[in-house]
Amino acid sequence: MMIWLETLLTAGCILGLGLSVWLVESCLSLDNLPAISQAVTLWLIQFSFRLLIALGNMLEKLKICSMPRLICFIQDRLFLKKNPQVMVTNLRFGTIPVRLFRPKAEASSPRRGVIFYHGGGGMFGSLDCYHNVCSFLSRKSDSVVLCVGYRKLPDYHYHVPAEDCLIATIHFLKTLTAYGVDPSRVVVCGDSAGGCVAALVTQVLVGRRDLPQIRAQVLIYTVIQNINFQLPSFQQNLNDPLFNKDLLMTFVCRYFAIDLSWQDALVEGSFIPTDFWNKYRKWLSSDDIPTRFKKKYQEPQFPGPFNEAAYLETKQLLDVEHIPLLAADEVIAQLPEAFLVSCEKDMVRDDTLLYKKRLEDQGVPVTWYHAEDGFHGCILLFDKKPFSFPCSQNIMNAVVSYIKGI
């Protein structure tokens, strides 16, 4: 028995060492690591994150534990919860877990409400992972913050997370007074995939006269479409330290239950029918991306030659009801004002730029904050010294400042 155990441990150590050497070589080979402050710190975070994903994939193949569960397990234990001057209550809206954050200080009148949808591509992220983000927003903006713990991978795929968030939002809007929230000052907020959910929920509820209207939407480095993977920011940031091409394709394929073997067809756009592209090209192409964001950009032949097999396997990506960027003009025109955050070192930076153009074209007031040194996922590190970055705190402060003006 001891011999078998020693053999297993030795094999594990050799495998771990080989994996680490491969990861070091892989990370060091990236020639476009963002030129931001604390580059060594960013490299260490990148290395650790990729190591965890590689380990998760290995455990998944061995049928020990799924990769998303491993990452979430680690995330929930790394992000220690802090509650300075904030009351935290865990609730359930039906079967959906939510977490309520309220400032401890007495309020002379109802506070503004913020409904927060966390990011993570429908695969990572949780109430615990985003606890400190929501606690900070509540305390600094003097708001009641509701974070929605929607169901996600590996057990739940498209479009369960969005449905959970919509159900939780409607329940909250119907009971605002019970939580001391001013019905005229409700903000939806989300980062990454959570920003997409925030945009979707706002669009779905825009015509509901039986509910308080959303006052504003805060979308932080939002994934607003999953169709054009050849925008300038995608080409420029293929090796984003925490959110690279491989991880993006993993998110998309797993969330939409698409086999990873189709990822090349997704990147090339060969799954897009010609009539679909002709109809929505004006909103999906790089034509409206400002010139200053097109450095080192080679205009591709996009979409590639149509592949019917690819279309049949991936057509759920073309469901326009779940693509905020492609909503009808009459829906966009009714949306509330927006605060949009984009990061220069981010593959999905141009999603924000395209949505900004759509909103502005329909007369929706837009406040835009662009972090030149920002990268995808950075707000999670805002309080993680010595692993925080100036962009992390700056974005959080900008969001708080905007919310306080509502």
N, C-alpha and C positions, 0 to 999 in steps of 0.2 A: 504493500500500500504506500509506504514511504517513498519507494523508488518511483512509483507512478506519479506521486505528488511532486517529487523533485524534478522529474522529467517535464511535467506540465508547467511548473514554475520557470524552469530553464527555457522552455519553448516560448513562454509568454514574454520573458525578458528579452530574448533574441528578437522576437516579433516586434516588441515595443521599441527596441533599439533601431531596428531596420526601418520601422515606420517613422521614427523621429528623424533619422538621417535623411529619408526621402522628403519629409516635410521641410526640413531645414534647406535642402537643396532647392525644393520647389519655391519656398518663400524668397530665398536669396536670388533666385533667377528672375523675379519680377522686376522689370526695368521701368515700371511706372508707378512705383509705390508713391502715394501722394506726398508732395513736398510740403508737409505741414510740420508744425512744431512737435516735439516729443516723438520723432520718427521711430526711435528704438522701442519706446513704450507701445506704439501702435504695432510694431513688428511682433512683439511678445504676445500681444492680444491676438493678433492674426494667427500666429503659430499655435497658440493654445486652442483657439476656436477650431482650426482645421484638424488638429490632433483629435479633439473630441468628436468631430464629425466622422473622421476616419475610423475611430474606435467604435462609434455608434453603428456605422455601416458594417463593420466586422461582426459585432455582436448580433446585429440584425440577421446577417447571413447564417450565423450559427443558431438562430432562432432562440436567442437568450433574452434579448430586449430590443425593441425598435429604436432606431436612431432618434426620432423626435422625442421619445420618452426619456432617453438618456440625457439629451440636451436640456430638456425642461427640468429634469431632476437636478442637474448641476446648477442651472440658472437660479432655481428657487432657493438654493442654499448659498449661492454666492451673493445674491442681492439681499443683504440683511435689512429687515424692515425697521424704519425709523418713523416715529410719530410725534415730533415736537409740536406742541400746541394744536394737535389735531385729534379728534375723536374718530375712531375707525370701527365700523360695524359691518360684519359679514351677514348678508341676507340672501334670500332666494326669491326670485320672481318666477313662480312656478317651479320649473326644474333648472332654471338658469341661475348659477351663482353670480352674485354681484358684490361689490365692496363699496361702502359709502364712507366718504371722508368729509368731516365737518370741522371747521375751526372751533376750538374750545371757547374762545372768547364770545361773550354775549353779543347778539346783534340787535340793533334797534329796529330793524326792518328786515323783510325777507331778503335772502342773499341770491346772487346769480347762481345758476346751476350749470355744471359742466358734465356732459356725458362723454366718457373716454373709452375708446376702443383701441386695445393694444395691438401692436404690430407682431410680426413673426411669420408672415406668409401662410397663416392658417396651420402652421406646424410648430412654431416655437412661441415663447411668450406666455404669460399667465398673470393672474391677479398678484401673486407674490413678486414676480419678476418686475412688474411695473408699480409696485406698491409705493416706492419712494418718489417716483415721478408724480403720481397722483397726490401723494401727501404734500409734496412741494407746491403743486399747483393750487391745492386747496388753501394751504397756509398763506402763500404769498399773494394770491389774488382774492383772498377772503371769500371763497366760493364753496358751495357744496359740490363735491365731485363724486360721480358715480362711475365706477369702472366695471365693465361687463366681462364676465368670465365665460365667453362663448365656447362651445364645443369645437374641437379641431382634430387634426390628424394625430395619430394614425387611424382613429376610429371613424372620423367624420370628414367628408369631403365637401366640395362645392355642391350647393351653396348654403350649407348648414350654418357656418359662422355668421353670414350676413342675416339669415333668418332669425337666429338667436338674438342678434343685436337689435334688430327691428322690433321683435317682441318685447325685449327688455326696455327699449326706449319708449314704446307706446305705454307700457305699464307705468314707467316713471313719470311720463308727461301727464298721466291721468291722476297721479297722486303727489304732485309737486308740493302742495301746501303742507302735507304731512311731514315733509322733510325741510320745511322752512325755505322753499325756493320760490323766487319771484317768477311767475309764469311768463312774464314779458322779457325775461333775460336768461334764456336757456341757450347754451352753446354746445355744439357737438365737436368733438376733437379726436384725432387719431393720428398715429404715425405709421408709415409704410402701408402694409395691407389694412391696418386699422383706419388709415386715412381714406382708403378706398371705401371702406364700410361707412365711414362718416359721410362721404359724398353721396353714396347710394341711399342711405337712410334719409338724408336731407331731401333728395330728389323724390323719394317715394312719399314722404309726408308733406310735400309742398302744397298739395291740394286738399289736405285734411282740415276741414273747418270745425271738426269736433274735438280738436286737440290744440293746445297752445302751439304757436308757430315757433320754429327754430329761429333764434335771433341772429346767429352767426355760425360759421363753420371754420374750424381751424384744422388745416391739413398739412401735416409735417412729412416732408420727403415721401409723398404719396405715390403708390403704384396705381395709376389711374386707368391703365389699359394693359392688355396682355396680347397684343396683336403685332405691333411693329417693334421688333427687336433689333432694328438697324438705325435707330436715331443716333445723332452725334454722341450723346452722353453714353450710349451703350458701347460704341466703338472706343471712346476715349477712356472708359473705366472698366474694361473687361476684367482687369485684375484688382478691382476694388478690394481693399484689405479685408473687409468683413462681409462683403456682398458681391461676389464675383459671378461671372457667367455661369459656371457650373452650379453654384448654389441657387441662382435665380431659376435655372432650368429645373433643378430638383424641386424647388417650391412649386413652380407652375405645373410640372408633370404630376407630382404627388397630389396636389390640391385638386386638380381637375381629373384625376384618375387616368392619366395618359402614360403609356409606356415610355420610358426614357429613350428608347431607340428612335423616337420621333423628334428628338430635340433639334436635330439639324434642320428638319423640315420647318420647325417653328422659327428658328433663327432666320432661315432663308425666306420665310413667308410663303412657301409653296403650298401651304394648307388653305390659303385665302382664295376663294373664288373671285374671278375677274369682276363680276357684277357687284360683289360686296366691296371690293377695293375701290371701284369707280364711284360708288355711292358715298363712301366715308373717307376717301383719300384726303379731302380738304382738311379734315380734322386729325388725321393720323400721320400724315407725311411730315417731313422735316421743313417744309416750305415756310412755316410760320415761326421757326426757331431763329431768334436773332443771330446775325452774322458772328457776333463776338463769341458765341458758344459753338461755333463750327470749326474751331482750330483742329488741324490734323484730321479732318473728316473727309472721307472718300465717299461720295454719293454712290450707293450700291444700286444694282439692278434689283429693285424690290417692288412688289413681291417676285419671287422666283417663279419658274414655270409651274403651272398648277398641277398638283399631284392629288388625284381624287382619293386614293387610299389614305393619304395623310389627312385630307379633309374629313373623311368618315371617322377617323380615329380621334380627331381633335376638334370637331365642330362645336363642342360646348364652349370653346374659347370665343366664339363669335356670337354668343348670346348677348345682344345689345342691351337687354334689360339689366344686365349686371356689369355694364361698362359705362361708368359715369361720363367719360369723355364723349360718348356717342349719343347722349340723351338729346331729345328733340329740342329745337330752339325755344319752343313755347314753355318747356319745363325749365331750361336753363334761365330763361328771362325772369322766372318767378323766384329764383333762389335768393337766400339772404346773403348779406355781405360775407366776404371770405378773407381769412388770413392764411396765406400760402407760404410754406417754408421749403426752400430747395437748397441742396448742397452741391458745390462744384465737383467734388470728388465722389460722384454717385452715378451709377448706371441709369437710374430712373429720374435723374434731374430734369430731363426734357419732358417727362410726363407732366410735371408741375407747370412748365412753360406753356405747354399746349393747352392745359386746362385754364390757365390764367388768361390766355387769348380768347378761349371760348366764353368765359365769364364776362370779360371786358367787352367783347363784341355784342353781348346781349344786355349791356348796361348794368351788370352786377358790380358793385363797389369791391375792389380788390386791394388788399394791403399785402405787399410781397416782401419777404425777408430772404435774402440769398446769402448763405454762409460760404464765403470763398474758400475757407479752410475746412469746411464741413464734409463729413462722409456718412454713408448710410448707417443708421443705428446708433449714432453718436449720443443721443440724449440719454440712453440708458447708463452712460458713464458719467453723467454730470456731477455725481457726488461720490465717485469711486476713486478718490485720491489714494495713491499717486497715478491712477490710471484714467483720470479725467482729462479732458482737453478743453481749451478755451472755447471752441465752437459748441461744445456740449452745454456749458453754462450760458453762453450767449444766446443760444436758441431758446433755452428754457426761460431766460429773462425776457426775451422778446415776446414769447407766447404769453407770459404772465402780464406784461405791459399791455398787450392787446386786449386780453380778457378783462383787465381792470377798467378798460375804457367802454365796456359794454354796459 
